[in-house]
Amino acid sequence: MSQEAALQILDYLLSDSGRFLREPLLNEIVETIDALGITAASVLSLVTNRIIRAPPEKPDKTRV
């Protein structure tokens, strides 16, 4: 993807016309970052031989 195309997509997403895409896209990004954080904490728990507790929730494998 060219830089010009990427800038056009970004401009559209930030415009009023792109509002219907912006909210779901932001939700997906936040949920993916959350799943990656849970995965990282789980790995840290394994590496430290459970000295650091694993998070109570399990990461969403489809997102990771």
C-alpha positions, 0 to 999 in steps of 0.5 A, a space after each residue: 500500500 502506498 503512503 498516499 493510499 494509507 493517508 487517504 484511508 486515515 483521512 476517511 476514518 477520521 472524517 464524519 463519513 468514517 465514524 461508522 467504521 471508527 468505533 468498531 475498529 477502535 473496539 477491535 484494536 483495544 480488545 486485541 491489545 488486551 488479549 496480547 497483554 493477558 498473553 504476555 502476563 501468562 508467559 511471564 508467569 510461566 517463565 518465572 515458574 509461577 512466582 508471578 501469578 497468571 492472570 485470572 482470565 484466559 486470552 482470546 486465542 483468535 485475537 492473538 
